[in-house]
């Protein structure tokens, strides 16, 4: 099964993000836009994993979560990787937050101890809004870049758990569905 560790957002925050991104969708309708039910912050992509690795992962995330208190992350700005001229991913950014960075660091250490590979890139917290398809026209990307300058969004979202998620792959014409296998609550005392 294909697994990842995530911070899931409150449904009202997800809807607000989708509404704020409406000008982007209008400017570049051919992109693979993420449905609001699938908006999340990926802490760690684990990839294809066997069933027997799930219980140790759940325990490790319980241990990590037990060392962190709930906090808020601030969502703002839009951008693209690597940039709007050569966009591959369109995103909504997460403001730099030391508690989020420490949580990510602890997740990396815990998963490394379980034999998962450490991410080689720097942690750039973001919410993926869309994936750019290979044959997207340059003019559509220019329209997207112009539209991105009109999007004004700032929202706070509570971080209360680390969620172990399974991605159930859709067919070529449908997006994957996500299922939460385990939620490890952050320490509340």
C-alpha positions in Angstrom: 0.0 0.0 0.0 1.1 3.6 -0.7 1.5 5.5 2.5 2.4 9.1 3.7 2.4 11.0 6.9 0.3 14.2 6.9 -1.3 17.1 8.7 -4.9 17.2 7.6 -6.8 20.4 7.5 -10.2 21.3 8.9 -12.8 21.1 6.1 -13.7 24.8 6.5 -10.0 25.8 5.9 -9.8 23.4 2.9 -13.0 25.0 1.4 -11.6 28.5 2.0 -8.3 27.6 0.2 -10.3 26.2 -2.8 -12.4 29.4 -3.0 -9.3 31.6 -2.8 -7.6 29.6 -5.6 -10.6 30.0 -7.9 -8.8 32.7 -10.0 -6.0 30.2 -10.5 -8.4 27.4 -11.6 -10.0 29.9 -14.1 -6.7 30.9 -15.5 -5.4 27.4 -16.0 -8.3 24.9 -16.2 -6.2 22.1 -17.8 -4.0 21.6 -14.8 -4.7 18.6 -12.5 -6.4 20.5 -9.7 -6.6 18.8 -6.2 -10.0 18.3 -4.8 -10.6 20.1 -1.5 -11.0 16.7 0.3 -7.4 15.8 -0.5 -5.7 19.1 0.5 -3.2 18.3 3.2 0.4 19.0 4.3 2.7 16.1 3.6 5.2 15.6 6.4 6.8 12.5 4.9 6.1 10.4 1.8 6.7 6.7 2.6 5.8 5.1 -0.7 4.8 1.5 -1.2 4.8 -0.2 2.1 3.9 -3.6 3.4 1.2 -4.2 5.9 3.6 -5.4 8.6 5.3 -2.0 8.7 2.0 -0.2 9.7 2.0 -1.1 13.5 5.6 0.1 14.0 4.8 3.3 12.1 1.8 4.0 14.2 3.8 3.5 17.4 6.6 5.7 16.2 4.2 8.5 15.3 2.5 8.1 18.7 5.9 8.6 20.3 6.8 11.6 18.2 3.3 13.2 18.7 3.6 12.7 22.4 6.6 15.0 22.5 4.8 17.9 20.7 2.0 20.2 21.8 -0.7 21.4 19.3 0.1 24.6 17.5 -1.2 26.6 14.5 0.3 26.8 11.1 -0.3 29.9 9.0 -1.3 29.4 5.4 -0.6 32.1 2.9 0.7 33.0 -0.6 0.7 30.9 -3.7 3.6 29.8 -5.7 4.9 27.1 -8.1 7.8 24.7 -8.1 10.3 25.5 -9.6 8.5 28.8 -10.7 5.5 29.8 -12.7 7.4 29.9 -16.0 8.3 26.3 -15.7 5.7 25.2 -13.2 5.3 21.5 -12.3 3.3 22.0 -9.0 1.2 24.9 -7.9 1.0 25.4 -4.2 -0.3 27.4 -1.2 2.5 28.1 1.2 2.9 27.5 4.9 4.6 30.3 6.8 7.9 29.3 8.5 7.1 27.9 11.9 9.8 26.4 14.2 7.4 24.0 15.9 6.4 22.6 12.4 10.1 22.3 11.4 10.9 20.4 14.7 7.9 18.1 14.2 9.1 17.3 10.7 12.6 16.7 11.9 11.4 14.3 14.6 9.2 12.5 12.0 12.3 12.1 9.7 14.4 10.7 12.6 11.6 8.2 13.6 11.0 7.0 10.1 14.7 6.7 9.4 15.0 4.4 12.5 12.3 2.2 10.9 14.3 1.9 7.7 12.7 4.6 5.5 15.0 6.8 3.5 15.6 10.4 4.7 14.3 13.1 2.4 17.3 14.7 0.6 15.6 18.0 -0.1 15.0 20.8 2.4 11.5 20.8 4.0 9.4 23.3 2.1 5.9 23.0 3.7 3.1 23.6 1.2 -0.3 22.4 0.2 -0.4 21.1 -3.4 -3.2 22.9 -5.3 -2.5 21.5 -8.8 0.0 19.4 -10.9 0.9 20.8 -14.3 0.4 18.4 -17.1 3.2 17.9 -19.6 1.4 19.5 -22.5 0.2 22.6 -20.7 0.5 25.6 -23.1 3.0 28.3 -22.2 0.2 30.9 -22.5 -1.8 29.1 -19.9 1.2 29.2 -17.5 1.5 32.9 -18.2 -2.2 33.4 -17.3 -1.6 31.4 -14.2 1.3 33.5 -13.1 -0.7 36.7 -13.7 -3.7 35.2 -11.7 -1.4 34.2 -8.8 -0.7 37.9 -8.2 -4.4 38.5 -7.5 -4.8 35.8 -4.9 -4.8 37.1 -1.4 -5.2 34.5 1.3 -4.2 34.1 4.9 -5.6 31.5 7.2 -4.6 29.7 10.4 -5.0 25.9 10.7 -4.6 23.9 13.9 -2.1 21.1 14.0 -3.3 18.5 16.4 -2.2 15.1 15.1 0.2 13.3 12.7 -2.0 11.2 10.4 -0.8 8.0 8.7 -2.5 8.1 5.3 -3.1 5.5 2.6 -3.4 6.6 -1.0 -5.8 4.4 -2.8 -4.8 4.9 -6.5 -7.6 5.8 -8.8 -7.8 4.8 -12.4 -6.2 6.9 -15.1 -9.3 9.1 -15.1 -9.9 9.4 -11.4 -7.8 10.9 -8.6 -6.5 8.8 -5.7 -8.6 8.6 -2.6 -7.0 9.1 0.8 -7.8 7.1 3.9 -6.5 7.9 7.4 -5.2 4.6 8.9 -4.0 6.2 12.2 -4.1 9.6 13.9 -1.4 10.2 16.5 -2.6 13.1 18.6 -0.2 15.8 19.8 0.2 16.1 23.5 -2.5 18.2 25.1 -1.1 18.8 28.6 
